[in-house]
Amino acid sequence: PIPPLSEERRKDLVKLSKKYGEETKVQIRGFRREGNDELKHLHKESSLTEDTQHRLEAEIQKLTDKFIQAVDDFTKKKEEEILAI
């Protein structure tokens, strides 16, 4: 049998889940940066118009916001789950 978690251990697990959530958000932002850099590169090569570049950057930002919100929601849900007795 596994003993129930102490309050201190629960708080440690919440900190750990927040840390992993933040690391995930940093990775998502890194993918956004890579995508935007690729768009700038294609614009310099004249493969994309400036309007298309800005439209695609806005789309990348929408996706970034969507996934960061999903990570925040999941982290909050997991925090509530861990703290529940």
C-alpha positions as CSV (number, residue, x, y, z in Angstrom):
1,P,0.0,0.0,0.0
2,I,1.1,3.5,-0.8
3,P,0.6,6.1,1.9
4,P,-1.3,9.3,1.0
5,L,0.7,12.3,0.0
6,S,1.5,14.9,2.6
7,E,0.6,18.5,2.0
8,E,4.3,19.5,1.5
9,R,4.8,16.8,-1.1
10,R,1.6,17.9,-2.9
11,K,3.0,21.4,-3.1
12,D,6.3,20.1,-4.4
13,L,4.4,18.2,-7.1
14,V,2.5,21.4,-8.0
15,K,5.7,23.3,-8.4
16,L,7.1,20.5,-10.6
17,S,4.0,20.5,-12.8
18,K,4.3,24.3,-13.2
19,K,7.9,24.0,-14.1
20,Y,7.1,21.5,-16.8
21,G,4.3,23.6,-18.0
22,E,6.6,26.6,-18.3
23,E,9.2,24.5,-20.2
24,T,6.6,23.4,-22.6
25,K,5.5,27.0,-23.2
26,V,9.1,28.0,-23.9
27,Q,9.4,25.2,-26.5
28,I,6.1,26.4,-28.1
29,R,7.5,29.9,-28.3
30,G,10.7,28.5,-29.9
31,F,8.7,26.8,-32.6
32,R,6.9,30.2,-33.2
33,R,10.3,31.9,-33.5
34,E,11.6,29.2,-36.0
35,G,8.4,29.6,-38.1
36,N,8.7,33.4,-38.2
37,D,12.4,33.1,-39.1
38,E,11.5,30.8,-41.9
39,L,8.9,33.2,-43.2
40,K,11.4,36.1,-43.1
41,H,13.9,34.0,-45.0
42,L,11.3,33.1,-47.7
43,H,10.3,36.8,-47.9
44,K,14.0,37.7,-48.5
45,E,14.2,35.2,-51.3
46,S,11.0,36.8,-52.8
47,S,9.1,33.5,-52.4
48,L,6.5,35.4,-50.3
49,T,4.9,38.8,-50.5
50,E,5.0,41.0,-47.4
51,D,1.2,40.7,-47.0
52,T,1.4,36.9,-47.1
53,Q,4.2,37.0,-44.6
54,H,2.2,39.1,-42.1
55,R,-0.9,36.9,-42.6
56,L,1.1,33.8,-41.9
57,E,2.8,35.3,-38.9
58,A,-0.6,36.2,-37.5
59,E,-1.7,32.6,-38.1
60,I,1.4,31.3,-36.3
61,Q,0.7,33.7,-33.4
62,K,-2.9,32.4,-33.2
63,L,-1.7,28.8,-33.0
64,T,0.9,29.7,-30.4
65,D,-1.7,31.4,-28.2
66,K,-4.0,28.4,-28.6
67,F,-1.4,25.9,-27.5
68,I,-0.1,28.0,-24.7
69,Q,-3.7,28.4,-23.4
70,A,-4.1,24.6,-23.6
71,V,-0.9,24.1,-21.6
72,D,-2.1,26.6,-19.0
73,D,-5.5,24.9,-18.8
74,F,-3.9,21.5,-18.4
75,T,-1.4,22.7,-15.8
76,K,-4.3,24.3,-13.7
77,K,-6.4,21.1,-14.0
78,K,-3.4,19.0,-12.9
79,E,-2.7,21.4,-10.0
80,E,-6.3,21.0,-8.8
81,E,-6.1,17.3,-9.2
82,I,-2.9,17.1,-7.1
83,L,-4.2,19.3,-4.3
84,A,-7.5,17.4,-4.1
85,I,-7.5,15.2,-1.0
